[in-house]
Amino acid sequence: MTISALVPMDGLAGYRFLQRTREQQEDMIAQSPVSQRLEETFRDRIGSITTAAQLVNERELLEVSLAAFGLSSDIDSKYFIQKVLEEGTTDRSALANKLSDQRYLDFSKAFGFGDRVTPRTQLSTFADEILTEFKSSSFETSVGDQDETLRIALNADRLLAEVAAEESTDRAKWLGVLGNEPLLQLVQGALGLPDSVSQLALDRQIEIYDEKLQRQMGFEISDLTNDENRDSLIERYLLRSSINTTDSSSPGAMALTLLSS
């Protein structure tokens, strides 16, 4: 039996409800028979996996692994996933480094098949590491089955803080956002930027996003480690998403236009 997340409202009210109930709902979904079976299988067998080929041929292990990184739609792309894992991340020509979606880079790095003599699957803490991400992702996926906008908001609240906290340049942090499709959707939506921005040169995209964030929100990307700043950005995204489904001449839409100028 599959247990679904409880999403009684949409928009900002729905997001606030999910924030308050997230821990309880994650635990509820994690206790479902399906989740329990996948978790037990992963714990029992991941330590025996030493190659990418072994992982992609163990469907239940692959299901948990991909879900942990928000890549569940690739479950049947075994050759592609094996190549991403086998080539690793240290070689600039590796497939994971060529893909625009940084989730593949994070995925390959987490398992270490192409980067290490002994992959990270052999670490005693590895199962807990992946299953923690799987638990959060399973909740977000269940929310997304009912409201994709709320899934993106929840995902961003979890991941934007991680990106902002990285010991790297602001440019590298922006690359982390632009290379993660759900994060990109949230920031693009919150700042009211068109899809056509993605056609520009990467450095120009970063300039635009950085300038818009500072002008509209009053802070820089590194400041997203702050809960209030992150919440403000997510609230802006949810407000814009709600307005986009209503008349653009409504008072709310006009107010947001003024705020964004």
C-alpha positions as CSV (number, residue, x, y, z in Angstrom):
1,M,0.0,0.0,0.0
2,T,1.3,3.5,-0.9
3,I,0.7,6.3,1.5
4,S,0.3,9.8,0.0
5,A,1.3,13.2,1.5
6,L,-1.6,15.2,2.9
7,V,-1.9,18.4,0.8
8,P,-5.1,20.1,1.9
9,M,-4.4,23.6,0.3
10,D,-2.3,25.0,-2.5
11,G,-0.2,28.2,-2.6
12,L,1.4,29.8,0.4
13,A,-1.1,28.3,2.8
14,G,-0.4,24.8,1.6
15,Y,3.4,25.4,1.8
16,R,3.1,26.6,5.4
17,F,1.0,23.6,6.3
18,L,3.6,21.2,4.7
19,Q,6.4,23.0,6.6
20,R,4.7,22.5,9.9
21,T,3.9,18.8,9.2
22,R,6.9,17.8,7.2
23,E,8.6,15.7,9.8
24,Q,5.4,13.8,10.7
25,Q,4.5,13.3,7.1
26,E,8.0,12.1,6.1
27,D,7.8,9.5,8.9
28,M,4.3,8.4,7.8
29,I,5.4,7.8,4.2
30,A,8.6,6.1,5.4
31,Q,6.5,3.7,7.4
32,S,4.5,2.6,4.4
33,P,5.1,-1.1,3.3
34,V,6.6,0.0,0.0
35,S,9.1,2.4,1.6
36,Q,9.9,-0.1,4.3
37,R,10.7,-2.8,1.8
38,L,12.9,-0.5,-0.3
39,E,14.8,0.7,2.8
40,E,15.4,-2.8,4.1
41,T,16.6,-4.0,0.7
42,F,18.9,-1.1,0.3
43,R,20.4,-1.5,3.8
44,D,20.9,-5.3,3.2
45,R,22.4,-5.1,-0.2
46,I,24.1,-1.8,-1.0
47,G,27.3,-2.9,0.8
48,S,27.7,-5.7,-1.8
49,I,27.7,-3.3,-4.7
50,T,31.1,-2.4,-5.9
51,T,30.5,-1.4,-9.6
52,A,28.0,0.8,-11.5
53,A,27.0,-2.2,-13.6
54,Q,25.9,-4.1,-10.4
55,L,23.9,-1.1,-9.2
56,V,21.9,-0.5,-12.4
57,N,21.0,-4.2,-12.6
58,E,19.6,-4.2,-9.1
59,R,16.3,-2.4,-9.8
60,E,15.2,-1.8,-6.2
61,L,18.7,-0.4,-5.2
62,L,18.7,1.8,-8.3
63,E,15.2,3.0,-7.5
64,V,16.2,4.3,-4.1
65,S,19.5,5.7,-5.4
66,L,17.9,7.7,-8.2
67,A,15.0,8.9,-6.0
68,A,17.5,10.3,-3.5
69,F,18.8,12.7,-6.1
70,G,15.4,13.5,-7.7
71,L,16.3,11.4,-10.8
72,S,13.5,8.8,-10.6
73,S,12.5,9.3,-14.2
74,D,15.8,7.7,-15.3
75,I,15.0,4.3,-13.8
76,D,14.8,2.7,-17.2
77,S,17.8,4.5,-18.7
78,K,20.3,1.9,-17.4
79,Y,23.0,2.4,-20.0
80,F,23.0,6.2,-19.5
81,I,23.1,6.0,-15.7
82,Q,25.8,3.4,-15.8
83,K,27.9,5.7,-17.9
84,V,27.3,8.6,-15.6
85,L,28.5,6.5,-12.7
86,E,31.4,4.8,-14.3
87,E,33.0,7.9,-15.7
88,G,32.9,9.7,-12.3
89,T,33.5,13.4,-11.8
90,T,37.2,14.1,-11.7
91,D,37.8,14.0,-15.4
92,R,36.5,17.2,-17.1
93,S,35.4,15.1,-20.1
94,A,33.3,12.8,-17.9
95,L,29.6,12.7,-18.9
96,A,28.4,14.0,-15.5
97,N,30.5,17.2,-16.1
98,K,29.0,17.7,-19.6
99,L,25.4,17.5,-18.5
100,S,23.6,20.8,-17.7
101,D,21.8,19.2,-14.8
102,Q,24.1,19.1,-11.8
103,R,22.1,16.4,-10.1
104,Y,23.9,13.8,-12.2
105,L,27.3,15.2,-11.0
106,D,26.1,15.0,-7.4
107,F,24.8,11.5,-8.0
108,S,28.0,10.2,-9.5
109,K,30.2,11.9,-6.8
110,A,28.1,10.4,-4.0
111,F,28.7,6.8,-5.2
112,G,32.3,7.3,-6.3
113,F,32.5,4.4,-8.7
114,G,34.5,6.4,-11.2
115,D,36.5,8.5,-8.7
116,R,37.8,6.0,-6.2
117,V,39.5,2.7,-6.0
118,T,36.9,1.7,-3.4
119,P,33.5,3.2,-4.0
120,R,31.6,5.0,-1.3
121,T,29.0,2.1,-1.1
122,Q,31.6,0.4,1.1
123,L,31.4,3.1,3.8
124,S,29.5,2.2,6.9
125,T,27.6,5.4,6.8
126,F,26.6,5.3,3.2
127,A,23.2,3.6,3.5
128,D,22.1,6.1,6.1
129,E,23.3,9.0,3.9
130,I,21.3,7.9,0.8
131,L,18.3,6.8,2.8
132,T,18.0,10.2,4.5
133,E,17.8,11.8,1.1
134,F,15.4,9.2,-0.1
135,K,13.1,9.9,2.8
136,S,13.0,13.6,2.0
137,S,12.7,13.1,-1.7
138,S,9.8,10.5,-1.3
139,F,7.8,13.1,0.7
140,E,8.5,15.8,-1.9
141,T,7.6,13.4,-4.8
142,S,4.3,12.5,-3.1
143,V,3.5,16.2,-2.7
144,G,4.5,16.8,-6.3
145,D,2.0,14.2,-7.5
146,Q,-0.7,16.5,-6.2
147,D,0.9,20.0,-6.6
148,E,4.2,20.4,-8.5
149,T,4.6,24.0,-7.4
150,L,4.6,22.9,-3.7
151,R,7.1,20.2,-4.5
152,I,9.5,22.7,-6.0
153,A,9.1,25.0,-3.0
154,L,9.9,22.2,-0.5
155,N,12.8,21.0,-2.6
156,A,14.3,24.5,-2.7
157,D,13.9,25.1,1.0
158,R,16.0,22.0,1.6
159,L,18.6,22.5,-1.2
160,L,19.1,26.2,-1.5
161,A,20.6,26.4,2.0
162,E,23.1,23.7,1.0
163,V,24.1,25.5,-2.2
164,A,24.5,28.8,-0.4
165,A,26.6,27.3,2.4
166,E,29.2,25.8,0.0
167,E,32.7,27.1,0.4
168,S,32.9,28.4,-3.1
169,T,32.5,31.6,-5.2
170,D,29.2,33.1,-5.8
171,R,29.6,32.1,-9.5
172,A,30.0,28.5,-8.5
173,K,26.9,28.7,-6.3
174,W,24.9,30.2,-9.1
175,L,26.1,27.3,-11.3
176,G,24.7,24.9,-8.7
177,V,21.3,26.6,-8.9
178,L,21.2,26.9,-12.7
179,G,22.3,23.3,-13.1
180,N,19.5,22.0,-10.9
181,E,16.2,22.1,-12.8
182,P,13.9,22.4,-9.7
183,L,16.0,25.1,-8.2
184,L,16.2,26.9,-11.5
185,Q,12.4,26.8,-11.8
186,L,12.0,28.3,-8.4
187,V,14.5,31.1,-8.8
188,Q,13.4,31.9,-12.3
189,G,9.8,32.0,-11.2
190,A,10.5,34.0,-8.1
191,L,12.4,36.7,-10.0
192,G,10.0,36.8,-12.9
193,L,12.6,35.9,-15.6
194,P,11.6,34.4,-18.9
195,D,12.7,31.0,-20.2
196,S,14.7,32.8,-22.9
197,V,17.3,33.8,-20.4
198,S,18.6,30.2,-20.5
199,Q,19.6,30.8,-24.2
200,L,22.2,33.4,-23.1
201,A,25.8,32.7,-22.4
202,L,26.2,31.2,-18.9
203,D,28.1,34.1,-17.5
204,R,25.5,36.5,-18.7
205,Q,22.8,34.4,-17.1
206,I,24.6,34.5,-13.8
207,E,24.9,38.3,-14.0
208,I,21.1,38.6,-14.7
209,Y,20.1,36.3,-11.8
210,D,22.5,37.9,-9.4
211,E,21.4,41.4,-10.3
212,K,17.7,40.5,-10.1
213,L,18.1,38.8,-6.7
214,Q,19.9,41.7,-5.2
215,R,17.5,44.3,-6.6
216,Q,14.2,42.5,-5.9
217,M,15.1,40.7,-2.7
218,G,17.9,42.8,-1.2
219,F,20.4,40.0,-0.7
220,E,23.0,37.8,-2.5
221,I,23.0,34.1,-3.1
222,S,25.3,33.4,-0.2
223,D,22.6,35.0,2.1
224,L,20.2,32.1,1.3
225,T,21.7,30.3,4.2
226,N,19.5,32.6,6.3
227,D,16.0,31.0,6.8
228,E,14.2,34.3,6.5
229,N,15.8,35.2,3.2
230,R,15.2,31.7,1.8
231,D,11.6,31.9,2.9
232,S,11.1,35.3,1.3
233,L,12.3,34.0,-2.0
234,I,10.1,30.9,-1.8
235,E,7.1,33.0,-0.9
236,R,7.7,35.2,-3.9
237,Y,7.8,32.1,-6.1
238,L,4.5,30.8,-4.7
239,L,2.9,34.3,-5.0
240,R,4.0,34.6,-8.7
241,S,2.8,31.0,-9.4
242,S,-0.6,31.8,-8.0
243,I,-0.9,35.1,-9.9
244,N,0.1,33.4,-13.2
245,T,-3.0,31.2,-12.9
246,T,-5.3,34.3,-12.5
247,D,-6.0,37.5,-14.4
248,S,-2.8,39.4,-14.9
249,S,-4.8,42.7,-14.4
250,S,-5.7,41.6,-10.8
251,P,-4.6,43.9,-7.9
252,G,-2.2,41.2,-6.7
253,A,-0.5,40.9,-10.1
254,M,-0.2,44.7,-10.4
255,A,1.3,44.9,-6.9
256,L,3.8,42.3,-7.6
257,T,4.8,44.0,-10.9
258,L,5.5,47.2,-8.9
259,L,7.5,45.4,-6.3
260,S,9.6,43.7,-9.0
261,S,10.5,46.9,-10.9
